[in-house]
Amino acid sequence: MARYFFHVHSDRDHIDNDGTDLPGPREARDHAVIVAGELLKGVSYSDWKGSEWRLRVTDENGAAVCTLRFSIECD
């Protein structure tokens, strides 16, 4: 098992100092989608409109595994 960290970057950075133990990078990418979904559940569209946020996954050495990017554009 390796430890992966799920950092959220928007108008403020939310650094994951605890991390999550997962078997490998594939599982970390899969877990990132779940984490993003949970984060999106509590987001008010008016607070988020026009800004981009990122969920950046790193391994225990700080190397990037993947980055998910999200934004909302409403007419």
N, CA, C and O atoms as a Tripos MOL2 file, in Angstrom:
@<TRIPOS>MOLECULE
protein
  300   299    75     0     0
PROTEIN
NO_CHARGES

@<TRIPOS>ATOM
      1 N           0.8370   -1.1910    0.0000 N.3       1 MET1
      2 CA          0.0000    0.0000    0.0000 C.3       1 MET1
      3 C           0.8760    1.2460    0.0000 C.2       1 MET1
      4 O           1.9440    1.2850    0.6110 O.2       1 MET1
      5 N           0.4010    2.2360   -0.6860 N.am      2 ALA2
      6 CA          1.0690    3.5320   -0.7110 C.3       2 ALA2
      7 C           0.0680    4.5880   -0.2390 C.2       2 ALA2
      8 O          -1.1420    4.3670   -0.2790 O.2       2 ALA2
      9 N           0.5720    5.7150    0.2000 N.am      3 ARG3
     10 CA         -0.2890    6.7970    0.6650 C.3       3 ARG3
     11 C          -0.4010    7.8430   -0.4360 C.2       3 ARG3
     12 O           0.5940    8.2530   -1.0340 O.2       3 ARG3
     13 N          -1.6480    8.2670   -0.6920 N.am      4 TYR4
     14 CA         -1.9400    9.2780   -1.7020 C.3       4 TYR4
     15 C          -2.6680   10.4410   -1.0380 C.2       4 TYR4
     16 O          -3.4250   10.2650   -0.0830 O.2       4 TYR4
     17 N          -2.4180   11.6240   -1.5680 N.am      5 PHE5
     18 CA         -2.9540   12.8500   -0.9950 C.3       5 PHE5
     19 C          -3.8380   13.5440   -2.0240 C.2       5 PHE5
     20 O          -3.4980   13.6070   -3.2060 O.2       5 PHE5
     21 N          -4.9710   14.0640   -1.5670 N.am      6 PHE6
     22 CA         -5.9900   14.6430   -2.4320 C.3       6 PHE6
     23 C          -6.1610   16.1150   -2.0610 C.2       6 PHE6
     24 O          -6.9010   16.4520   -1.1360 O.2       6 PHE6
     25 N          -5.4740   16.9780   -2.7890 N.am      7 HIS7
     26 CA         -5.4290   18.4080   -2.4980 C.3       7 HIS7
     27 C          -6.4520   19.1390   -3.3780 C.2       7 HIS7
     28 O          -6.5440   18.8920   -4.5810 O.2       7 HIS7
     29 N          -7.2130   20.0390   -2.7580 N.am      8 VAL8
     30 CA         -8.1810   20.8410   -3.4920 C.3       8 VAL8
     31 C          -7.6300   22.2540   -3.6310 C.2       8 VAL8
     32 O          -7.2290   22.8830   -2.6520 O.2       8 VAL8
     33 N          -7.6210   22.7390   -4.8730 N.am      9 HIS9
     34 CA         -7.1420   24.0910   -5.1710 C.3       9 HIS9
     35 C          -8.2800   24.8600   -5.8400 C.2       9 HIS9
     36 O          -8.7540   24.4840   -6.9120 O.2       9 HIS9
     37 N          -8.7020   25.9290   -5.2000 N.am     10 SER10
     38 CA         -9.7120   26.8230   -5.7680 C.3      10 SER10
     39 C          -9.2820   28.2300   -5.4070 C.2      10 SER10
     40 O          -8.1080   28.5700   -5.5600 O.2      10 SER10
     41 N         -10.2020   29.0580   -4.9310 N.am     11 ASP11
     42 CA         -9.7760   30.3740   -4.4740 C.3      11 ASP11
     43 C          -8.9530   30.2410   -3.1940 C.2      11 ASP11
     44 O          -8.2170   31.1570   -2.8290 O.2      11 ASP11
     45 N          -9.0780   29.1010   -2.5140 N.am     12 ARG12
     46 CA         -8.2360   28.7670   -1.3650 C.3      12 ARG12
     47 C          -7.7340   27.3410   -1.5480 C.2      12 ARG12
     48 O          -8.4140   26.5120   -2.1520 O.2      12 ARG12
     49 N          -6.5740   27.0640   -1.0410 N.am     13 ASP13
     50 CA         -6.0230   25.7130   -1.1160 C.3      13 ASP13
     51 C          -6.3940   24.9350    0.1410 C.2      13 ASP13
     52 O          -6.3080   25.4440    1.2590 O.2      13 ASP13
     53 N          -6.8040   23.7000   -0.0710 N.am     14 HIS14
     54 CA         -7.1120   22.7830    1.0190 C.3      14 HIS14
     55 C          -6.1760   21.5810    0.8610 C.2      14 HIS14
     56 O          -6.4020   20.6980    0.0330 O.2      14 HIS14
     57 N          -5.1420   21.5750    1.6620 N.am     15 ILE15
     58 CA         -4.1000   20.5640    1.5500 C.3      15 ILE15
     59 C          -4.4650   19.3500    2.4050 C.2      15 ILE15
     60 O          -4.8120   19.4800    3.5790 O.2      15 ILE15
     61 N          -4.3800   18.1890    1.8000 N.am     16 ASP16
     62 CA         -4.6280   16.9310    2.4980 C.3      16 ASP16
     63 C          -3.3290   16.5010    3.1690 C.2      16 ASP16
     64 O          -2.4050   16.0260    2.5090 O.2      16 ASP16
     65 N          -3.2690   16.6720    4.4740 N.am     17 ASN17
     66 CA         -2.0710   16.2950    5.2220 C.3      17 ASN17
     67 C          -2.1160   14.8610    5.7220 C.2      17 ASN17
     68 O          -1.1010   14.3250    6.1680 O.2      17 ASN17
     69 N          -3.2860   14.2340    5.6520 N.am     18 ASP18
     70 CA         -3.4400   12.8770    6.1710 C.3      18 ASP18
     71 C          -3.2240   11.8150    5.1020 C.2      18 ASP18
     72 O          -2.5370   10.8220    5.3410 O.2      18 ASP18
     73 N          -3.7980   12.0170    3.9430 N.am     19 GLY19
     74 CA         -3.6660   11.0460    2.8670 C.3      19 GLY19
     75 C          -4.5410    9.8220    3.0760 C.2      19 GLY19
     76 O          -5.2030    9.6650    4.1020 O.2      19 GLY19
     77 N          -4.5180    8.9640    2.0690 N.am     20 THR20
     78 CA         -5.2980    7.7270    2.0660 C.3      20 THR20
     79 C          -4.4210    6.6110    1.5380 C.2      20 THR20
     80 O          -3.7560    6.7710    0.5140 O.2      20 THR20
     81 N          -4.4150    5.4820    2.2290 N.am     21 ASP21
     82 CA         -3.6470    4.3220    1.7720 C.3      21 ASP21
     83 C          -4.4280    3.5970    0.6860 C.2      21 ASP21
     84 O          -5.5830    3.2160    0.8780 O.2      21 ASP21
     85 N          -3.7790    3.4150   -0.4530 N.am     22 LEU22
     86 CA         -4.3890    2.7290   -1.5900 C.3      22 LEU22
     87 C          -3.3360    1.8400   -2.2470 C.2      22 LEU22
     88 O          -2.1400    2.0930   -2.1050 O.2      22 LEU22
     89 N          -3.7690    0.8020   -2.9630 N.am     23 PRO23
     90 CA         -2.8180   -0.1380   -3.5580 C.3      23 PRO23
     91 C          -1.8940    0.4660   -4.6220 C.2      23 PRO23
     92 O          -0.7460    0.0410   -4.7470 O.2      23 PRO23
     93 N          -2.3770    1.4520   -5.3910 N.am     24 GLY24
     94 CA         -1.5360    1.9990   -6.4480 C.3      24 GLY24
     95 C          -2.1650    3.2020   -7.1120 C.2      24 GLY24
     96 O          -3.2370    3.6490   -6.7040 O.2      24 GLY24
     97 N          -1.5010    3.7410   -8.1460 N.am     25 PRO25
     98 CA         -1.9830    4.9510   -8.8140 C.3      25 PRO25
     99 C          -3.3500    4.7920   -9.4850 C.2      25 PRO25
    100 O          -4.1370    5.7380   -9.5100 O.2      25 PRO25
    101 N          -3.6320    3.6270  -10.0180 N.am     26 ARG26
    102 CA         -4.9430    3.4190  -10.6400 C.3      26 ARG26
    103 C          -6.0520    3.5930   -9.6070 C.2      26 ARG26
    104 O          -7.0560    4.2540   -9.8710 O.2      26 ARG26
    105 N          -5.8690    3.0070   -8.4500 N.am     27 GLU27
    106 CA         -6.8530    3.1360   -7.3820 C.3      27 GLU27
    107 C          -6.9320    4.5700   -6.8640 C.2      27 GLU27
    108 O          -8.0030    5.0320   -6.4690 O.2      27 GLU27
    109 N          -5.8020    5.2720   -6.8660 N.am     28 ALA28
    110 CA         -5.8000    6.6860   -6.4560 C.3      28 ALA28
    111 C          -6.6110    7.5220   -7.4410 C.2      28 ALA28
    112 O          -7.3550    8.4120   -7.0280 O.2      28 ALA28
    113 N          -6.4770    7.2480   -8.7320 N.am     29 ARG29
    114 CA         -7.2700    7.9750   -9.7300 C.3      29 ARG29
    115 C          -8.7610    7.6610   -9.5620 C.2      29 ARG29
    116 O          -9.6010    8.5580   -9.6360 O.2      29 ARG29
    117 N          -9.0800    6.3920   -9.3380 N.am     30 ASP30
    118 CA        -10.4810    6.0160   -9.1200 C.3      30 ASP30
    119 C         -11.0350    6.7040   -7.8660 C.2      30 ASP30
    120 O         -12.1670    7.1880   -7.8610 O.2      30 ASP30
    121 N         -10.2340    6.7400   -6.8210 N.am     31 HIS31
    122 CA        -10.6600    7.3750   -5.5710 C.3      31 HIS31
    123 C         -10.8380    8.8860   -5.7590 C.2      31 HIS31
    124 O         -11.7020    9.4900   -5.1240 O.2      31 HIS31
    125 N         -10.0320    9.4930   -6.6190 N.am     32 ALA32
    126 CA        -10.1530   10.9300   -6.8910 C.3      32 ALA32
    127 C         -11.5300   11.2580   -7.4540 C.2      32 ALA32
    128 O         -12.1050   12.2920   -7.1150 O.2      32 ALA32
    129 N         -12.0620   10.3980   -8.3050 N.am     33 VAL33
    130 CA        -13.3970   10.6250   -8.8740 C.3      33 VAL33
    131 C         -14.4530   10.5750   -7.7680 C.2      33 VAL33
    132 O         -15.3900   11.3730   -7.7660 O.2      33 VAL33
    133 N         -14.3020    9.6450   -6.8370 N.am     34 ILE34
    134 CA        -15.2380    9.5360   -5.7160 C.3      34 ILE34
    135 C         -15.1450   10.7690   -4.8230 C.2      34 ILE34
    136 O         -16.1650   11.3280   -4.4210 O.2      34 ILE34
    137 N         -13.9210   11.1920   -4.5160 N.am     35 VAL35
    138 CA        -13.7180   12.3830   -3.6800 C.3      35 VAL35
    139 C         -14.3300   13.6120   -4.3550 C.2      35 VAL35
    140 O         -15.0000   14.4140   -3.7050 O.2      35 VAL35
    141 N         -14.0970   13.7520   -5.6490 N.am     36 ALA36
    142 CA        -14.6530   14.8970   -6.3780 C.3      36 ALA36
    143 C         -16.1730   14.8830   -6.3240 C.2      36 ALA36
    144 O         -16.7960   15.9250   -6.1200 O.2      36 ALA36
    145 N         -16.7700   13.7230   -6.5040 N.am     37 GLY37
    146 CA        -18.2240   13.6130   -6.4340 C.3      37 GLY37
    147 C         -18.7610   14.0330   -5.0760 C.2      37 GLY37
    148 O         -19.7750   14.7250   -4.9910 O.2      37 GLY37
    149 N         -18.0870   13.6180   -4.0260 N.am     38 GLU38
    150 CA        -18.5130   14.0030   -2.6750 C.3      38 GLU38
    151 C         -18.3840   15.5080   -2.4710 C.2      38 GLU38
    152 O         -19.2420   16.1290   -1.8430 O.2      38 GLU38
    153 N         -17.3280   16.0840   -2.9940 N.am     39 LEU39
    154 CA        -17.1430   17.5280   -2.8740 C.3      39 LEU39
    155 C         -18.2190   18.2850   -3.6560 C.2      39 LEU39
    156 O         -18.7280   19.3020   -3.1850 O.2      39 LEU39
    157 N         -18.5610   17.7990   -4.8320 N.am     40 LEU40
    158 CA        -19.5520   18.4730   -5.6650 C.3      40 LEU40
    159 C         -20.9410   18.4490   -5.0510 C.2      40 LEU40
    160 O         -21.7420   19.3470   -5.3100 O.2      40 LEU40
    161 N         -21.2420   17.4490   -4.2480 N.am     41 LYS41
    162 CA        -22.5580   17.3540   -3.6180 C.3      41 LYS41
    163 C         -22.8730   18.5710   -2.7570 C.2      41 LYS41
    164 O         -24.0260   18.9970   -2.6870 O.2      41 LYS41
    165 N         -21.8630   19.1340   -2.1020 N.am     42 GLY42
    166 CA        -22.1070   20.2270   -1.1760 C.3      42 GLY42
    167 C         -21.8290   21.6070   -1.7300 C.2      42 GLY42
    168 O         -21.8090   22.5800   -0.9760 O.2      42 GLY42
    169 N         -21.6140   21.7140   -3.0340 N.am     43 VAL43
    170 CA        -21.2280   22.9940   -3.6190 C.3      43 VAL43
    171 C         -22.4470   23.7720   -4.0830 C.2      43 VAL43
    172 O         -23.3230   23.2330   -4.7580 O.2      43 VAL43
    173 N         -22.4920   25.0400   -3.7150 N.am     44 SER44
    174 CA        -23.5170   25.9440   -4.2210 C.3      44 SER44
    175 C         -23.0380   26.4830   -5.5670 C.2      44 SER44
    176 O         -21.9380   27.0250   -5.6660 O.2      44 SER44
    177 N         -23.8560   26.3350   -6.5880 N.am     45 TYR45
    178 CA        -23.4520   26.7850   -7.9190 C.3      45 TYR45
    179 C         -23.1360   28.2720   -7.9530 C.2      45 TYR45
    180 O         -22.2230   28.6890   -8.6650 O.2      45 TYR45
    181 N         -23.8690   29.0750   -7.2000 N.am     46 SER46
    182 CA        -23.6270   30.5160   -7.2120 C.3      46 SER46
    183 C         -22.2550   30.8510   -6.6210 C.2      46 SER46
    184 O         -21.6230   31.8230   -7.0340 O.2      46 SER46
    185 N         -21.7960   30.0530   -5.6630 N.am     47 ASP47
    186 CA        -20.4750   30.2960   -5.0750 C.3      47 ASP47
    187 C         -19.3450   29.8700   -6.0030 C.2      47 ASP47
    188 O         -18.2230   30.3630   -5.8900 O.2      47 ASP47
    189 N         -19.6360   28.9770   -6.8980 N.am     48 TRP48
    190 CA        -18.6080   28.3530   -7.7200 C.3      48 TRP48
    191 C         -18.5840   28.8760   -9.1480 C.2      48 TRP48
    192 O         -17.6020   28.6780   -9.8630 O.2      48 TRP48
    193 N         -19.6480   29.5380   -9.5680 N.am     49 LYS49
    194 CA        -19.8160   29.9740  -10.9490 C.3      49 LYS49
    195 C         -18.6200   30.7800  -11.4450 C.2      49 LYS49
    196 O         -18.1940   31.7470  -10.8140 O.2      49 LYS49
    197 N         -18.0940   30.3590  -12.5830 N.am     50 GLY50
    198 CA        -17.0180   31.0950  -13.2290 C.3      50 GLY50
    199 C         -15.6300   30.7930  -12.7200 C.2      50 GLY50
    200 O         -14.6550   31.2120  -13.3430 O.2      50 GLY50
    201 N         -15.4960   30.0900  -11.6250 N.am     51 SER51
    202 CA        -14.1600   29.7820  -11.1290 C.3      51 SER51
    203 C         -13.8640   28.3020  -11.3450 C.2      51 SER51
    204 O         -14.7680   27.4660  -11.3540 O.2      51 SER51
    205 N         -12.6140   28.0060  -11.5130 N.am     52 GLU52
    206 CA        -12.1900   26.6260  -11.6860 C.3      52 GLU52
    207 C         -11.5920   26.1270  -10.3830 C.2      52 GLU52
    208 O         -10.9270   26.8760   -9.6680 O.2      52 GLU52
    209 N         -11.8270   24.8710  -10.0810 N.am     53 TRP53
    210 CA        -11.1150   24.2620   -8.9700 C.3      53 TRP53
    211 C         -10.5230   22.9520   -9.4420 C.2      53 TRP53
    212 O         -10.9980   22.3410  -10.4000 O.2      53 TRP53
    213 N          -9.4850   22.5370   -8.7550 N.am     54 ARG54
    214 CA         -8.7590   21.3280   -9.1400 C.3      54 ARG54
    215 C          -8.6350   20.4030   -7.9390 C.2      54 ARG54
    216 O          -8.4830   20.8480   -6.8010 O.2      54 ARG54
    217 N          -8.7020   19.1330   -8.2130 N.am     55 LEU55
    218 CA         -8.3810   18.1090   -7.2350 C.3      55 LEU55
    219 C          -7.0870   17.4660   -7.7250 C.2      55 LEU55
    220 O          -7.0750   16.7390   -8.7190 O.2      55 LEU55
    221 N          -6.0190   17.7410   -7.0210 N.am     56 ARG56
    222 CA         -4.6910   17.2660   -7.4220 C.3      56 ARG56
    223 C          -4.2930   16.1090   -6.5120 C.2      56 ARG56
    224 O          -4.2970   16.2360   -5.2870 O.2      56 ARG56
    225 N          -3.9520   14.9890   -7.1240 N.am     57 VAL57
    226 CA         -3.5610   13.8000   -6.3800 C.3      57 VAL57
    227 C          -2.0500   13.6400   -6.4830 C.2      57 VAL57
    228 O          -1.4780   13.6790   -7.5720 O.2      57 VAL57
    229 N          -1.4200   13.4610   -5.3350 N.am     58 THR58
    230 CA          0.0220   13.2270   -5.3010 C.3      58 THR58
    231 C           0.3040   11.9590   -4.5050 C.2      58 THR58
    232 O          -0.5010   11.5240   -3.6810 O.2      58 THR58
    233 N           1.4680   11.3820   -4.7750 N.am     59 ASP59
    234 CA          1.8690   10.2210   -3.9860 C.3      59 ASP59
    235 C           2.6520   10.6820   -2.7630 C.2      59 ASP59
    236 O           2.8190   11.8800   -2.5380 O.2      59 ASP59
    237 N           3.1260    9.7290   -1.9830 N.am     60 GLU60
    238 CA          3.8020   10.0680   -0.7320 C.3      60 GLU60
    239 C           5.1270   10.7920   -0.9300 C.2      60 GLU60
    240 O           5.6730   11.3630    0.0140 O.2      60 GLU60
    241 N           5.6490   10.7690   -2.1650 N.am     61 ASN61
    242 CA          6.8680   11.5110   -2.4770 C.3      61 ASN61
    243 C           6.5890   12.8900   -3.0590 C.2      61 ASN61
    244 O           7.5130   13.6390   -3.3730 O.2      61 ASN61
    245 N           5.2940   13.2220   -3.2030 N.am     62 GLY62
    246 CA          4.9100   14.5200   -3.7560 C.3      62 GLY62
    247 C           4.7750   14.5240   -5.2630 C.2      62 GLY62
    248 O           4.4870   15.5670   -5.8510 O.2      62 GLY62
    249 N           4.9780   13.3760   -5.9080 N.am     63 ALA63
    250 CA          4.8490   13.2940   -7.3630 C.3      63 ALA63
    251 C           3.3740   13.3060   -7.7610 C.2      63 ALA63
    252 O           2.5420   12.6720   -7.1120 O.2      63 ALA63
    253 N           3.0590   14.0290   -8.8270 N.am     64 ALA64
    254 CA          1.6800   14.1200   -9.2990 C.3      64 ALA64
    255 C           1.2180   12.7810   -9.8670 C.2      64 ALA64
    256 O           1.9370   12.1350  -10.6300 O.2      64 ALA64
    257 N           0.0230   12.3800   -9.4900 N.am     65 VAL65
    258 CA         -0.6080   11.1750  -10.0360 C.3      65 VAL65
    259 C          -1.6250   11.5900  -11.0900 C.2      65 VAL65
    260 O          -1.6490   11.0300  -12.1870 O.2      65 VAL65
    261 N          -2.4660   12.5710  -10.7630 N.am     66 CYS66
    262 CA         -3.4360   13.1060  -11.7070 C.3      66 CYS66
    263 C          -4.0220   14.3910  -11.1410 C.2      66 CYS66
    264 O          -3.8820   14.6940   -9.9560 O.2      66 CYS66
    265 N          -4.6800   15.1370  -12.0210 N.am     67 THR67
    266 CA         -5.3950   16.3450  -11.6150 C.3      67 THR67
    267 C          -6.7400   16.3480  -12.3000 C.2      67 THR67
    268 O          -6.8220   16.1910  -13.5180 O.2      67 THR67
    269 N          -7.7910   16.5250  -11.5310 N.am     68 LEU68
    270 CA         -9.1320   16.6740  -12.0680 C.3      68 LEU68
    271 C          -9.4690   18.1590  -11.9960 C.2      68 LEU68
    272 O          -9.2430   18.7990  -10.9690 O.2      68 LEU68
    273 N         -10.0080   18.7100  -13.0780 N.am     69 ARG69
    274 CA        -10.3490   20.1290  -13.1400 C.3      69 ARG69
    275 C         -11.8620   20.2770  -13.3280 C.2      69 ARG69
    276 O         -12.4810   19.5410  -14.0970 O.2      69 ARG69
    277 N         -12.4440   21.2480  -12.6060 N.am     70 PHE70
    278 CA        -13.8870   21.4530  -12.6560 C.3      70 PHE70
    279 C         -14.1770   22.9430  -12.7420 C.2      70 PHE70
    280 O         -13.5040   23.7670  -12.1220 O.2      70 PHE70
    281 N         -15.2000   23.2670  -13.5300 N.am     71 SER71
    282 CA        -15.7130   24.6350  -13.5650 C.3      71 SER71
    283 C         -17.1710   24.5780  -13.9890 C.2      71 SER71
    284 O         -17.6180   23.6050  -14.5980 O.2      71 SER71
    285 N         -17.9030   25.6270  -13.6610 N.am     72 ILE72
    286 CA        -19.3060   25.7250  -14.0550 C.3      72 ILE72
    287 C         -19.4880   27.0280  -14.8130 C.2      72 ILE72
    288 O         -19.0580   28.0920  -14.3660 O.2      72 ILE72
    289 N         -20.1330   26.9270  -15.9690 N.am     73 GLU73
    290 CA        -20.4890   28.0990  -16.7380 C.3      73 GLU73
    291 C         -21.9870   28.0400  -16.9940 C.2      73 GLU73
    292 O         -22.4870   27.1010  -17.6120 O.2      73 GLU73
    293 N         -22.6840   29.0360  -16.5190 N.am     74 CYS74
    294 CA        -24.1350   29.0880  -16.6830 C.3      74 CYS74
    295 C         -24.5010   30.2690  -17.5600 C.2      74 CYS74
    296 O         -23.8630   31.3210  -17.5030 O.2      74 CYS74
    297 N         -25.5270   30.0910  -18.3690 N.am     75 ASP75
    298 CA        -26.0050   31.1970  -19.1960 C.3      75 ASP75
    299 C         -26.9940   32.0360  -18.4380 C.2      75 ASP75
    300 O         -27.5090   33.0180  -18.9740 O.2      75 ASP75
@<TRIPOS>BOND
     1     1     2 1
     2     2     3 1
     3     3     4 2
     4     3     5 am
     5     5     6 1
     6     6     7 1
     7     7     8 2
     8     7     9 am
     9     9    10 1
    10    10    11 1
    11    11    12 2
    12    11    13 am
    13    13    14 1
    14    14    15 1
    15    15    16 2
    16    15    17 am
    17    17    18 1
    18    18    19 1
    19    19    20 2
    20    19    21 am
    21    21    22 1
    22    22    23 1
    23    23    24 2
    24    23    25 am
    25    25    26 1
    26    26    27 1
    27    27    28 2
    28    27    29 am
    29    29    30 1
    30    30    31 1
    31    31    32 2
    32    31    33 am
    33    33    34 1
    34    34    35 1
    35    35    36 2
    36    35    37 am
    37    37    38 1
    38    38    39 1
    39    39    40 2
    40    39    41 am
    41    41    42 1
    42    42    43 1
    43    43    44 2
    44    43    45 am
    45    45    46 1
    46    46    47 1
    47    47    48 2
    48    47    49 am
    49    49    50 1
    50    50    51 1
    51    51    52 2
    52    51    53 am
    53    53    54 1
    54    54    55 1
    55    55    56 2
    56    55    57 am
    57    57    58 1
    58    58    59 1
    59    59    60 2
    60    59    61 am
    61    61    62 1
    62    62    63 1
    63    63    64 2
    64    63    65 am
    65    65    66 1
    66    66    67 1
    67    67    68 2
    68    67    69 am
    69    69    70 1
    70    70    71 1
    71    71    72 2
    72    71    73 am
    73    73    74 1
    74    74    75 1
    75    75    76 2
    76    75    77 am
    77    77    78 1
    78    78    79 1
    79    79    80 2
    80    79    81 am
    81    81    82 1
    82    82    83 1
    83    83    84 2
    84    83    85 am
    85    85    86 1
    86    86    87 1
    87    87    88 2
    88    87    89 am
    89    89    90 1
    90    90    91 1
    91    91    92 2
    92    91    93 am
    93    93    94 1
    94    94    95 1
    95    95    96 2
    96    95    97 am
    97    97    98 1
    98    98    99 1
    99    99   100 2
   100    99   101 am
   101   101   102 1
   102   102   103 1
   103   103   104 2
   104   103   105 am
   105   105   106 1
   106   106   107 1
   107   107   108 2
   108   107   109 am
   109   109   110 1
   110   110   111 1
   111   111   112 2
   112   111   113 am
   113   113   114 1
   114   114   115 1
   115   115   116 2
   116   115   117 am
   117   117   118 1
   118   118   119 1
   119   119   120 2
   120   119   121 am
   121   121   122 1
   122   122   123 1
   123   123   124 2
   124   123   125 am
   125   125   126 1
   126   126   127 1
   127   127   128 2
   128   127   129 am
   129   129   130 1
   130   130   131 1
   131   131   132 2
   132   131   133 am
   133   133   134 1
   134   134   135 1
   135   135   136 2
   136   135   137 am
   137   137   138 1
   138   138   139 1
   139   139   140 2
   140   139   141 am
   141   141   142 1
   142   142   143 1
   143   143   144 2
   144   143   145 am
   145   145   146 1
   146   146   147 1
   147   147   148 2
   148   147   149 am
   149   149   150 1
   150   150   151 1
   151   151   152 2
   152   151   153 am
   153   153   154 1
   154   154   155 1
   155   155   156 2
   156   155   157 am
   157   157   158 1
   158   158   159 1
   159   159   160 2
   160   159   161 am
   161   161   162 1
   162   162   163 1
   163   163   164 2
   164   163   165 am
   165   165   166 1
   166   166   167 1
   167   167   168 2
   168   167   169 am
   169   169   170 1
   170   170   171 1
   171   171   172 2
   172   171   173 am
   173   173   174 1
   174   174   175 1
   175   175   176 2
   176   175   177 am
   177   177   178 1
   178   178   179 1
   179   179   180 2
   180   179   181 am
   181   181   182 1
   182   182   183 1
   183   183   184 2
   184   183   185 am
   185   185   186 1
   186   186   187 1
   187   187   188 2
   188   187   189 am
   189   189   190 1
   190   190   191 1
   191   191   192 2
   192   191   193 am
   193   193   194 1
   194   194   195 1
   195   195   196 2
   196   195   197 am
   197   197   198 1
   198   198   199 1
   199   199   200 2
   200   199   201 am
   201   201   202 1
   202   202   203 1
   203   203   204 2
   204   203   205 am
   205   205   206 1
   206   206   207 1
   207   207   208 2
   208   207   209 am
   209   209   210 1
   210   210   211 1
   211   211   212 2
   212   211   213 am
   213   213   214 1
   214   214   215 1
   215   215   216 2
   216   215   217 am
   217   217   218 1
   218   218   219 1
   219   219   220 2
   220   219   221 am
   221   221   222 1
   222   222   223 1
   223   223   224 2
   224   223   225 am
   225   225   226 1
   226   226   227 1
   227   227   228 2
   228   227   229 am
   229   229   230 1
   230   230   231 1
   231   231   232 2
   232   231   233 am
   233   233   234 1
   234   234   235 1
   235   235   236 2
   236   235   237 am
   237   237   238 1
   238   238   239 1
   239   239   240 2
   240   239   241 am
   241   241   242 1
   242   242   243 1
   243   243   244 2
   244   243   245 am
   245   245   246 1
   246   246   247 1
   247   247   248 2
   248   247   249 am
   249   249   250 1
   250   250   251 1
   251   251   252 2
   252   251   253 am
   253   253   254 1
   254   254   255 1
   255   255   256 2
   256   255   257 am
   257   257   258 1
   258   258   259 1
   259   259   260 2
   260   259   261 am
   261   261   262 1
   262   262   263 1
   263   263   264 2
   264   263   265 am
   265   265   266 1
   266   266   267 1
   267   267   268 2
   268   267   269 am
   269   269   270 1
   270   270   271 1
   271   271   272 2
   272   271   273 am
   273   273   274 1
   274   274   275 1
   275   275   276 2
   276   275   277 am
   277   277   278 1
   278   278   279 1
   279   279   280 2
   280   279   281 am
   281   281   282 1
   282   282   283 1
   283   283   284 2
   284   283   285 am
   285   285   286 1
   286   286   287 1
   287   287   288 2
   288   287   289 am
   289   289   290 1
   290   290   291 1
   291   291   292 2
   292   291   293 am
   293   293   294 1
   294   294   295 1
   295   295   296 2
   296   295   297 am
   297   297   298 1
   298   298   299 1
   299   299   300 2
@<TRIPOS>SUBSTRUCTURE
     1 MET1         2 RESIDUE 1 A MET
     2 ALA2         6 RESIDUE 1 A ALA
     3 ARG3        10 RESIDUE 1 A ARG
     4 TYR4        14 RESIDUE 1 A TYR
     5 PHE5        18 RESIDUE 1 A PHE
     6 PHE6        22 RESIDUE 1 A PHE
     7 HIS7        26 RESIDUE 1 A HIS
     8 VAL8        30 RESIDUE 1 A VAL
     9 HIS9        34 RESIDUE 1 A HIS
    10 SER10       38 RESIDUE 1 A SER
    11 ASP11       42 RESIDUE 1 A ASP
    12 ARG12       46 RESIDUE 1 A ARG
    13 ASP13       50 RESIDUE 1 A ASP
    14 HIS14       54 RESIDUE 1 A HIS
    15 ILE15       58 RESIDUE 1 A ILE
    16 ASP16       62 RESIDUE 1 A ASP
    17 ASN17       66 RESIDUE 1 A ASN
    18 ASP18       70 RESIDUE 1 A ASP
    19 GLY19       74 RESIDUE 1 A GLY
    20 THR20       78 RESIDUE 1 A THR
    21 ASP21       82 RESIDUE 1 A ASP
    22 LEU22       86 RESIDUE 1 A LEU
    23 PRO23       90 RESIDUE 1 A PRO
    24 GLY24       94 RESIDUE 1 A GLY
    25 PRO25       98 RESIDUE 1 A PRO
    26 ARG26      102 RESIDUE 1 A ARG
    27 GLU27      106 RESIDUE 1 A GLU
    28 ALA28      110 RESIDUE 1 A ALA
    29 ARG29      114 RESIDUE 1 A ARG
    30 ASP30      118 RESIDUE 1 A ASP
    31 HIS31      122 RESIDUE 1 A HIS
    32 ALA32      126 RESIDUE 1 A ALA
    33 VAL33      130 RESIDUE 1 A VAL
    34 ILE34      134 RESIDUE 1 A ILE
    35 VAL35      138 RESIDUE 1 A VAL
    36 ALA36      142 RESIDUE 1 A ALA
    37 GLY37      146 RESIDUE 1 A GLY
    38 GLU38      150 RESIDUE 1 A GLU
    39 LEU39      154 RESIDUE 1 A LEU
    40 LEU40      158 RESIDUE 1 A LEU
    41 LYS41      162 RESIDUE 1 A LYS
    42 GLY42      166 RESIDUE 1 A GLY
    43 VAL43      170 RESIDUE 1 A VAL
    44 SER44      174 RESIDUE 1 A SER
    45 TYR45      178 RESIDUE 1 A TYR
    46 SER46      182 RESIDUE 1 A SER
    47 ASP47      186 RESIDUE 1 A ASP
    48 TRP48      190 RESIDUE 1 A TRP
    49 LYS49      194 RESIDUE 1 A LYS
    50 GLY50      198 RESIDUE 1 A GLY
    51 SER51      202 RESIDUE 1 A SER
    52 GLU52      206 RESIDUE 1 A GLU
    53 TRP53      210 RESIDUE 1 A TRP
    54 ARG54      214 RESIDUE 1 A ARG
    55 LEU55      218 RESIDUE 1 A LEU
    56 ARG56      222 RESIDUE 1 A ARG
    57 VAL57      226 RESIDUE 1 A VAL
    58 THR58      230 RESIDUE 1 A THR
    59 ASP59      234 RESIDUE 1 A ASP
    60 GLU60      238 RESIDUE 1 A GLU
    61 ASN61      242 RESIDUE 1 A ASN
    62 GLY62      246 RESIDUE 1 A GLY
    63 ALA63      250 RESIDUE 1 A ALA
    64 ALA64      254 RESIDUE 1 A ALA
    65 VAL65      258 RESIDUE 1 A VAL
    66 CYS66      262 RESIDUE 1 A CYS
    67 THR67      266 RESIDUE 1 A THR
    68 LEU68      270 RESIDUE 1 A LEU
    69 ARG69      274 RESIDUE 1 A ARG
    70 PHE70      278 RESIDUE 1 A PHE
    71 SER71      282 RESIDUE 1 A SER
    72 ILE72      286 RESIDUE 1 A ILE
    73 GLU73      290 RESIDUE 1 A GLU
    74 CYS74      294 RESIDUE 1 A CYS
    75 ASP75      298 RESIDUE 1 A ASP
